[in-house]
């Protein structure tokens, strides 16, 4: 992904890399109750919380950013509620930290984590 311009004025240009955008999104998702992990590939069975940008892509469009996130939801949590919380937290983090307009946050629930199920 090309670097996103945060500011371009007479003092110079401030750019934010796509990796930074992904990490900010990952940090927003990291503490949401019900998210077991991020997953890089929805068809993969390997997931980890260690890399905050794993499973996240950010695309800059003419009308704003589009964020795509692949998650695994913990068993027993409402998928709709957890996904909506992910959308809200990511949008809020990106807009507050960077001032970028976020048009969409697409959440793909790639699996359910049954490891803590009784």
C-alpha positions in Angstrom: 0.0 0.0 0.0 1.2 3.5 -0.8 1.9 5.8 2.1 -1.0 7.9 3.2 -0.5 11.6 3.4 -1.5 13.0 6.7 -0.4 16.6 6.0 1.0 18.4 3.1 1.7 22.1 3.6 4.6 24.6 3.3 6.4 23.0 6.2 6.5 19.6 4.4 4.7 16.3 4.0 3.8 13.9 6.8 3.1 10.4 5.5 1.8 7.4 7.4 2.7 3.9 6.2 0.1 1.3 5.6 1.8 -0.9 8.3 1.2 1.9 10.9 -2.5 2.1 9.9 -2.7 -1.7 10.3 -1.0 -1.6 13.7 -3.4 1.2 15.0 -6.3 -0.9 13.9 -4.8 -4.0 15.5 -4.3 -2.2 18.8 -8.0 -1.1 18.7 -9.1 -4.7 18.2 -6.7 -6.2 20.7 -8.6 -5.4 23.8 -12.2 -6.1 22.6 -13.8 -8.7 24.7 -14.9 -11.6 22.6 -12.1 -11.4 20.0 -9.8 -14.4 20.4 -7.3 -13.3 17.8 -6.6 -11.7 14.4 -6.0 -14.1 11.6 -4.0 -13.3 8.5 -5.8 -15.7 6.1 -9.4 -16.6 6.6 -8.7 -20.1 5.2 -5.8 -20.6 7.6 -5.9 -22.3 11.0 -2.9 -20.4 12.4 -3.7 -17.3 14.3 -1.9 -15.1 16.8 -2.3 -11.9 18.8 1.5 -11.3 18.7 1.5 -9.4 15.4 -1.0 -6.6 15.7 -1.2 -6.0 11.9 -1.8 -9.6 11.0 -5.2 -10.1 9.3 -5.6 -6.4 8.6 -5.5 -4.5 5.3 -6.1 -0.8 4.8 -7.0 0.6 1.4 -7.1 4.3 0.6 -9.9 5.2 -1.7 -10.9 8.6 -3.1 -13.6 9.1 -0.4 -11.6 7.7 2.6 -10.1 4.6 4.0 -11.4 1.1 3.8 -10.2 -1.3 6.6 -10.5 -5.1 6.2 -10.1 -7.2 9.4 -10.1 -11.0 9.8 -10.9 -12.1 13.3 -11.6 -15.2 15.4 -14.4 -14.8 17.9 -14.4 -16.6 21.3 -17.1 -19.2 21.7 -20.2 -17.9 23.6 -20.0 -14.3 22.4 -22.4 -12.7 19.9 -20.6 -12.6 16.6 -22.8 -9.6 15.5 -22.0 -7.7 18.7 -18.3 -8.4 18.6 -18.0 -7.5 14.9 -19.9 -4.2 15.5 -17.6 -3.4 18.4 -14.6 -4.0 16.1 -16.0 -1.7 13.5 -16.7 1.1 16.0 -13.3 0.8 17.8 -11.2 0.7 14.6 -13.1 3.7 13.0 -12.7 5.7 16.2 -9.0 4.9 16.6 -8.2 5.8 13.0 -10.2 9.0 12.9 -9.0 10.2 16.4 -5.3 9.3 16.0 -4.8 10.3 12.4 -7.8 12.4 11.3 -8.4 10.1 8.3 -11.9 9.6 7.2 -12.8 5.9 7.5 -15.6 5.0 5.1 -15.8 1.2 5.8 -14.6 -1.3 8.3 -15.2 -4.8 6.9 -15.0 -7.6 9.4 -14.6 -11.2 8.4 -15.2 -13.7 11.2 -12.9 -16.5 10.1 -13.6 -18.8 13.0 -14.7 -19.4 16.5 -12.3 -20.3 19.3 -13.6 -23.1 21.4 -10.4 -23.4 23.6 -12.2 -22.0 26.7 -15.5 -23.6 26.1 -16.8 -25.8 28.9 
